[in-house]
Each structure stands twice: as structure tokens, then as C-alpha cells.
Amino acid sequence: MRIAYLDCFSGISGDMFLGALLDAGVPFELLQKTVADLNIGASLELSRVSRAGIAAIKLDVVVDGKKDMPREEFRADHHGHSEYSSHSETVEPEFHGNSGKAHLPADLGLKPPNIESGRDAGLKASSTLHGRSLTDILHIIETSTISEGAKQTASEIFRALGAAEAKIHDVAIADVHFHEVGAADAIVDIVCAAVGAKALGVEQFIASPLNVGGGTVACAHGVLPVPAPATLELLQGAPIYSGDIQKELVTPTGAAIVKVLVSSFGSRPMMSTEKIGYGAGARNFSGQANVLRLSIGETLAATGAHQAEEEIVVLEANLDDLNPQLIGYIVELALAQGARDVFTTAVQMKKNRPGTLLTVLALPQHEEKLRAMLFRESSTLGVRTRRERRHALPRHHEAVITRWGEVRMKVASLNATASQYAPEYEDCRQIAVEHHVPLKTVMQEAIRLYLDRKNG
């Protein structure tokens, strides 16, 4: 299987990811055409720089003759702060209170977008500070000329950003307005990231644990700890750590790209490396190369090598005189206490009494407490146990962003190829309840989005 591995030892931002894509062989002309077709008054500048002695590609977005700014440099330029961010990146939306409305700083002369002013007003921006709603941005993506697969990926990344901001600021996602993340440079970063990722022709992105940096960062909402709230929200479930550099190393856009593109995290898998790319961040640290490394190649797993073999204990009890409501309670309790699976089977017992065979699968270390629970909670007088070997396919979660929110897809692999997939029931159930959507519709939409991404 052809994969891409991201070494995030110095974090990740939108411009670092694009630089790594270009250094790994994605044509610069492809990204230039993508930006021109977006028709938002932006262009790209490419340069080769050195970061602690490592040659890397630095990609800058230029709007109205000005390059994109690091978030703290932006705050310093307009509010007198002096600290700079480590990456060239714009910042998250600005809110005041819980009114569900986005408010833009009056001293910057900003105002929310006028959605009724026509299509051109939604597609063009005279500066990187023009505010846009998530709906505006998704419309720009949908009406662009990029492939359907790239549109889907870019839209998912922005929806992930919007969902994170909506949760942090306690507003509806429809009320989220981006005035800096939603500026032209961020739209370019995300759309080009989607187009470039498709151009690599890889089946899976894997990433190392992410160095998020440390210290504080000056944002539109004031001084915040690193990682910033939106970044931390987006990286839930991903392995992160703080190194020696006390700067923001993972930006919200970088985190959103990781959330949508990366399917698993860990050390470098067994792979043959065909191409390597280095994307540079805006700062040049002493003693640490501020780069993102992208490796592309084929996995070298032998047939069947990924099938994990483990020992499990099987606990069984025959129940013929227990209230069925209690059986349901015992099933939930067993799962909460570490059981891998619990199921029941209808059986015919002695004296022709209908009964229930309760079966619990668990790891050996949970056997004693589960057996004790069965004796305590059920009416059984005996619990049978035996040890068995189980062969299990490796599995991981991939997030898809539906129109209602995020759904995790459980994906199992056979011989390094995804062979089975299913949306997580609880994620779909929560969306169905909150948005009054049929559960089957949510599950079908999640599967469709996963297959669209998988098939490009």
C-alpha cells in the first residue's frame, strides 16, 4: 500500500504542509492553477530556505501584495504585541459573549460578510482580513474547478475548524464567522492542501506524535496557552507533547489538516521510501530544524503479518429464571468492566424451560472481576470459563465531517489494505438525536463520505 508519513517533530501548519508536498514532487504549477481558479485575489511565492541547516521549501500566500502573517505578528502589527508565532498562520474567529454572533474588531475596520451582496462579493476579498462565514467558504470551494475528491477534503477540513470553534465559543456552527482563519491565505492553504494530498496518490496518511510547542500565543481573544483552544480541540485523540521550543508549533489549520487526512499515529511503519519532502515554518530556531518532513513509499508488511493474535477468556452462564431487564443491565456492566464483547443466545434448558446463554469475551486479566460480577448480579449458580486464541485484524478510526458533525469510522485492514469499515454507532446516534435526523441517514452519509475520500 502506498502511504505518506508525516514527521511532526516541529509541529505542522498549513504552509509547512504545502512546502513538504512541493518538495516531495507535487507540481508548483498545480497549486498555482488552483489558487488562480479560486479567484480570491491571492497568489503563491515559492522559495528554498534553510532551517537549522536543513534545506526546505517555504511557500507564502500573497494577497494584495502582502504575504500572510504569523498570528502573533498580525496581533503585534495591529495591537502592539511584540511576540511572534513560529509558523505563518492566521487565527481563529473572534467572539464576544454567548450571543451566537461573531464580532470583528472595530479598530481594524472589519465587518461580517454581506451574503446578499451577490456571488462576486462572496468569492473575492480585497484583503486577508475580510470576514467570511463557513457557508461562504464552502460555497467558494464547491464552485471551484478542483476535483470532487479535493472539494470533499477541503470542505471537511473547514467544517472541522468550524465545529471546533463552535464548541469552544458555545455557538451554532452556522454562526461561526472566520475573519482571520477564513481570510484568503487560509482558504488557499486548505484548498491547496486538499489538492496536493490527492496529487500524491497515497492511500493513507500516517503521522508521528505531534510536538505542539509551549508557552503562550497572542490571539484575537487575548493571550492563550499553547496549544491554542481550537488546536487542542482538533487534536483530541491524537498523541501530542511539548518539547523545548516555547512557541506555537501546531496551528489550528495544521491541526485541522491532520484531523481530516491522518488516519493513524505512531512511529514510522515498515516502508520503502521513494520520495522525501521538507516544508519550512516561518521561524528559524537555533538547534531545531523548524520543518515538517513528508515521506512517501510502499508498506513492506508480509501477508498476514498484521493479524494480531491474543489470548482471551470466555465466560458463560445459563440463565432461566432472571428478569430480562437484569440481563441487559449485566451486559452493560460487563462492557464497562473491560469485557471485549458480550452477547446472548436463546437456549432450551432442562424441563423444556426457555433460557438465555450469556457469553462474555475478555482479556485474561479481567476474568476474576467479571466472574465475580456474574455471580453477584445474576441468578446463576455456575460460570464456565475457558481460554481461546483470537486472531484480530488491526483497526483504527478515521474521522469524517458530515453536515451535522463528526463521525468516527472504524476501519479494519487485511494485508495493509482497508477491508472493512463502519461508522461508530454512538457518534451517529448522538447526531441523530441532536439534529432530529434519521439514524440510518446519518450512517449512510458517513459511509458515503468515507468512500468518497477513499476512492478519491
C-alpha positions in Angstrom: 0.0 0.0 0.0 1.3 3.5 -0.9 1.4 5.7 2.2 2.6 9.1 3.3 4.3 9.5 6.7 4.5 12.9 8.4 7.3 13.6 10.9 5.8 16.3 13.1 8.8 16.8 15.4 8.5 20.5 14.9 4.7 20.6 14.6 2.7 21.4 11.5 1.0 24.4 9.9 -0.7 24.9 6.6 2.3 26.4 4.8 4.6 23.7 6.2 2.4 21.0 4.8 2.3 22.7 1.4 6.0 23.2 1.3 6.5 19.5 2.1 4.1 18.5 -0.7 6.0 20.6 -3.2 9.4 19.3 -2.1 8.1 15.7 -2.4 7.1 16.3 -6.0 3.7 17.9 -6.2 3.9 20.4 -9.2 4.0 24.0 -8.2 2.0 24.8 -11.3 -0.8 22.7 -10.0 -1.1 24.8 -6.8 -0.7 28.0 -8.8 -3.6 27.0 -11.1 -5.7 26.0 -8.0 -5.2 29.5 -6.5 -5.9 31.3 -9.7 -9.1 29.3 -10.2 -10.3 30.3 -6.7 -10.4 33.9 -7.8 -9.9 35.4 -4.4 -7.1 37.8 -5.3 -4.3 35.5 -4.0 -1.0 34.2 -5.4 1.8 32.0 -4.3 5.6 32.6 -3.8 8.0 29.7 -3.5 11.5 29.9 -2.1 14.1 27.4 -0.8 15.3 28.2 2.7 17.5 26.7 5.4 16.1 25.7 8.8 18.9 24.7 11.2 20.9 23.5 8.3 18.1 21.6 6.6 17.1 22.8 3.1 13.3 23.1 2.8 10.6 24.7 0.7 8.9 27.8 2.1 5.5 28.6 0.5 4.0 32.0 1.0 0.5 33.2 0.1 0.4 36.8 -1.2 -2.8 38.8 -1.1 -2.8 42.5 -2.3 1.0 42.4 -2.4 1.3 41.3 1.2 2.5 37.9 2.5 0.5 36.0 5.1 1.5 36.8 8.6 2.1 34.6 11.7 -0.8 35.1 14.1 1.2 36.9 16.7 2.9 39.1 14.1 -0.6 40.0 12.9 -1.6 40.9 16.5 1.7 42.9 17.0 1.1 44.8 13.8 -2.4 45.8 14.8 -2.4 45.8 18.6 1.2 46.5 19.7 2.2 43.0 20.8 5.9 42.0 20.3 6.0 38.2 20.4 5.9 36.3 17.1 4.4 32.9 16.3 6.6 30.1 15.0 4.6 29.5 11.9 2.9 31.6 9.2 -0.7 31.1 10.1 -3.9 33.1 10.6 -6.0 32.8 13.7 -9.4 31.6 14.7 -12.7 33.6 14.7 -13.4 36.2 17.3 -16.5 36.1 19.5 -17.8 38.2 22.5 -20.2 36.6 24.9 -22.7 33.8 24.1 -24.9 35.7 21.7 -24.1 33.3 18.8 -22.8 36.2 16.7 -19.3 36.8 15.6 -17.9 40.3 16.3 -15.0 41.8 14.5 -12.6 44.4 16.0 -13.8 47.9 15.1 -10.3 49.3 15.1 -9.4 47.0 12.1 -12.4 48.2 10.1 -13.8 44.8 9.7 -17.4 43.8 9.2 -19.2 40.5 8.7 -19.7 39.4 5.1 -22.8 40.6 3.2 -24.2 37.4 2.0 -26.9 39.1 0.0 -24.5 41.3 -2.0 -24.0 38.7 -4.8 -21.7 35.9 -5.8 -18.7 38.1 -6.5 -18.8 39.5 -3.0 -18.6 36.0 -1.6 -15.7 35.0 -3.9 -13.4 37.9 -3.8 -11.6 39.6 -1.0 -9.6 42.8 -1.1 -7.5 41.8 2.0 -6.8 38.8 4.2 -8.9 40.4 6.9 -12.3 40.1 5.1 -14.7 38.1 7.2 -16.5 35.1 5.8 -18.9 32.6 7.2 -18.4 28.9 6.9 -21.2 28.9 4.4 -19.3 31.5 2.3 -16.1 29.4 2.4 -17.9 26.1 1.5 -19.5 27.9 -1.4 -16.1 29.1 -2.7 -14.9 25.5 -2.5 -17.9 24.0 -4.1 -17.9 26.4 -7.1 -14.1 26.0 -7.7 -12.7 23.8 -10.5 -10.8 21.4 -8.4 -11.7 17.7 -8.3 -14.7 16.4 -6.4 -12.4 14.5 -4.1 -10.4 17.6 -3.3 -13.6 19.6 -2.7 -14.8 17.0 -0.2 -11.4 17.0 1.6 -11.2 20.8 1.7 -14.8 21.1 2.9 -14.2 18.6 5.7 -11.1 20.5 6.9 -13.0 23.7 7.1 -16.0 22.0 8.7 -13.6 20.5 11.3 -12.3 24.1 12.0 -15.9 25.4 12.3 -17.0 22.6 14.6 -14.0 23.2 16.9 -14.7 27.0 17.1 -18.4 26.5 17.6 -17.8 24.2 20.5 -15.2 26.5 22.1 -17.3 29.6 21.8 -20.6 27.9 22.5 -22.3 29.0 19.3 -24.0 27.1 16.5 -21.7 26.2 13.6 -23.9 28.2 11.3 -23.0 31.3 13.4 -19.2 30.8 13.1 -17.6 33.6 11.1 -13.9 33.4 10.2 -12.2 36.8 10.0 -8.6 35.6 10.0 -8.7 31.8 9.5 -11.3 32.5 6.9 -9.1 35.0 5.1 -7.8 34.4 1.6 -4.5 32.9 2.8 -6.2 30.2 4.9 -8.6 29.3 2.1 -5.5 28.9 -0.1 -3.7 26.8 2.5 -6.6 24.4 2.9 -7.7 24.0 -0.7 -4.1 23.6 -1.9 -3.6 21.0 0.9 -6.5 19.0 -0.4 -5.4 19.2 -4.0 -1.8 18.4 -3.2 -2.7 15.5 -1.0 -4.8 14.0 -3.8 -1.9 14.5 -6.2 0.4 12.4 -4.1 -1.7 9.3 -4.9 -1.3 7.8 -1.5 -3.9 5.5 0.2 -3.2 6.5 3.7 -1.5 9.3 5.8 0.2 8.3 9.0 1.7 10.8 11.4 4.2 10.8 14.3 3.1 12.2 17.7 2.9 16.0 17.3 5.1 18.5 19.1 2.7 21.3 19.8 5.3 23.6 21.4 4.7 25.5 24.6 4.3 28.9 26.3 1.6 31.3 25.2 0.3 32.8 22.0 -1.4 36.2 21.4 -4.7 35.6 19.7 -7.8 37.7 18.9 -9.2 36.7 22.3 -6.1 37.6 24.2 -3.1 35.7 25.4 -3.8 31.9 25.5 -1.7 28.9 26.4 -0.2 26.7 23.7 -1.8 24.7 22.2 -4.5 27.2 21.5 -8.1 26.1 22.3 -9.0 25.4 18.7 -5.8 23.4 18.1 -6.3 21.3 21.2 -9.9 20.6 20.3 -9.0 19.4 16.9 -6.2 17.2 18.2 -8.4 15.2 20.7 -7.4 11.6 20.5 -4.0 12.4 18.7 -0.7 11.9 20.6 0.8 15.3 21.4 3.6 16.6 23.5 5.6 19.7 24.3 9.3 20.0 23.6 11.9 22.6 24.4 10.6 25.2 21.9 8.2 27.6 23.8 6.3 28.7 20.7 3.2 27.6 18.9 4.3 24.7 16.7 0.9 23.3 15.7 -1.6 25.8 14.3 -5.4 25.4 14.0 -5.1 25.0 10.2 -2.3 22.4 10.6 -4.4 20.6 13.3 -7.5 20.5 11.0 -5.4 19.1 8.1 -4.1 16.4 10.4 -7.6 15.6 11.8 -9.0 15.0 8.3 -6.1 13.5 6.4 -4.3 11.4 9.0 -5.8 8.0 9.8 -3.3 6.8 12.4 -0.4 7.9 14.6 2.8 6.2 15.7 6.4 5.5 14.9 7.5 5.2 11.3 5.9 2.0 9.8 7.9 -0.6 7.9 8.1 1.1 4.4 10.3 1.6 1.4 10.8 5.4 1.0 10.5 6.7 -2.6 10.3 10.5 -2.0 11.0 12.9 0.8 9.9 16.5 1.2 10.7 19.2 3.8 8.3 22.1 4.4 9.6 25.1 6.3 7.9 27.1 9.0 8.3 30.9 9.3 10.8 30.9 12.1 14.4 29.6 12.2 15.0 28.1 15.6 18.5 27.5 17.0 19.2 23.8 17.4 16.0 22.5 15.9 15.0 22.4 12.3 11.6 24.1 12.0 10.4 21.8 9.2 7.8 19.2 8.5 9.1 16.0 6.9 7.0 14.1 4.5 8.0 10.6 3.4 6.2 8.7 0.6 6.6 5.0 -0.1 5.2 1.5 0.0 4.5 -0.6 3.1 6.5 -3.8 3.4 4.2 -5.8 5.6 4.2 -9.5 4.8 0.9 -11.3 4.0 -1.0 -11.9 7.2 1.7 -10.2 9.3 -0.7 -7.5 10.6 -3.2 -10.1 12.1 -2.8 -9.8 15.9 -3.1 -13.0 17.9 -4.2 -12.7 21.5 -5.4 -15.0 24.3 -9.0 -14.3 25.5 -11.1 -15.8 28.2 -14.7 -16.9 27.5 -17.1 -16.8 30.4 -20.5 -18.5 30.0 -23.6 -18.8 32.2 -27.0 -20.3 31.6 -29.9 -18.2 32.9 -33.5 -19.4 33.0 -35.0 -17.6 36.0 -33.8 -14.0 35.6 -35.7 -10.9 34.7 -34.7 -9.9 31.1 -34.2 -6.3 32.2 -31.4 -7.5 34.6 -29.7 -9.3 31.7 -29.5 -6.0 29.8 -28.0 -4.4 32.8 -25.4 -7.1 33.2 -24.4 -6.8 29.6 -23.8 -3.0 30.1 -21.9 -3.7 33.4 -19.6 -6.3 31.8 -18.7 -3.9 29.0 -18.0 -1.2 31.5 -15.7 -3.5 33.4 -13.5 -4.3 30.5 -15.2 -7.1 28.5 -14.3 -7.1 24.8 -17.7 -8.4 23.8 -20.9 -9.7 25.4 -23.8 -11.5 23.7 -26.8 -13.7 24.5 -28.1 -16.8 22.8 -31.6 -18.3 23.2 -31.3 -21.9 24.5 -33.7 -24.7 25.6 -32.8 -25.9 29.0 -33.8 -28.9 31.2 -37.5 -29.4 31.8 -38.1 -27.7 28.5 -37.6 -24.2 30.0 -36.5 -21.5 27.6 -33.4 -19.8 28.8 -30.5 -17.5 27.9 -26.9 -18.3 27.4 -24.8 -15.3 28.4 -21.3 -15.2 26.9 -18.6 -12.7 27.9 -15.3 -12.3 26.0 -12.5 -10.6 27.9 -8.7 -10.4 28.3 -7.3 -12.9 31.0 -6.6 -10.0 33.5 -10.3 -9.2 33.7 -11.5 -12.8 34.2 -11.7 -12.7 38.0 -13.7 -9.5 38.4 -16.1 -10.4 35.6 -16.8 -13.8 37.1 -17.4 -12.2 40.5 -19.8 -9.7 38.8 -21.8 -12.5 37.1 -22.2 -14.3 40.4 -23.2 -11.1 42.2 -25.6 -9.7 39.6 -27.2 -12.8 38.1 -29.0 -15.8 39.4 -26.5 -18.3 38.0 -25.0 -21.0 40.3 -22.1 -21.6 38.0 -19.9 -19.8 35.5 -17.9 -21.8 32.9 -14.6 -20.4 31.7 -12.1 -21.4 29.1 -9.1 -19.9 27.2 -9.1 -19.4 23.5 -6.9 -17.8 20.8 -8.3 -15.0 18.8 -6.9 -13.6 15.6 -7.9 -9.9 15.0 -7.5 -7.6 12.2 -5.8 -4.3 13.0 -8.2 -1.4 13.2 -8.1 2.4 13.6 -10.5 5.3 13.5 -10.8 7.8 10.7 -13.0 10.9 11.2 -15.4 12.2 8.5 -17.1 15.5 8.9 -20.8 15.3 8.0 -23.1 18.3 7.6 -24.2 17.7 11.2 -20.9 17.0 12.8 -18.0 14.5 13.2 -18.5 10.7 12.9 -15.7 8.2 13.6 -15.3 5.4 11.1 -13.9 2.1 12.4 -11.6 0.7 9.7 -10.1 -2.8 9.7 -7.2 -3.7 7.5 -6.2 -7.0 5.9 -2.7 -7.2 4.4 -2.3 -3.4 4.8 -5.5 -2.7 2.8 -8.7 -1.4 4.3 -11.1 -4.3 4.1 -14.0 -3.5 6.5 -15.4 -0.2 7.7 -18.4 1.0 9.7 -19.5 4.3 11.4 -19.4 4.3 15.2 -22.9 3.8 16.4 -22.7 6.2 19.3 -21.5 9.1 17.2 -24.3 8.6 14.7 -26.9 8.1 17.4 -25.8 11.4 19.1 -26.1 13.3 15.8 -29.5 11.7 15.1 -30.9 12.8 18.4 -29.4 16.3 18.4 -30.4 17.2 14.9 -33.6 15.1 14.5 -32.2 13.2 11.6 -33.0 9.5 10.9 -30.2 7.4 12.3 -29.9 5.4 9.1 -29.4 8.7 7.1 -26.5 9.7 9.4 -24.9 6.3 9.0 -25.3 6.3 5.2 -23.9 9.8 4.9 -20.8 8.8 7.0 -20.2 5.8 4.8 -20.6 7.9 1.6 -18.1 10.5 2.8 -15.6 7.8 3.8 -15.8 6.0 0.4 -15.6 9.3 -1.4 -12.3 10.1 0.3 -11.0 6.5 0.0 -11.8 6.4 -3.7 -10.6 9.9 -4.5 
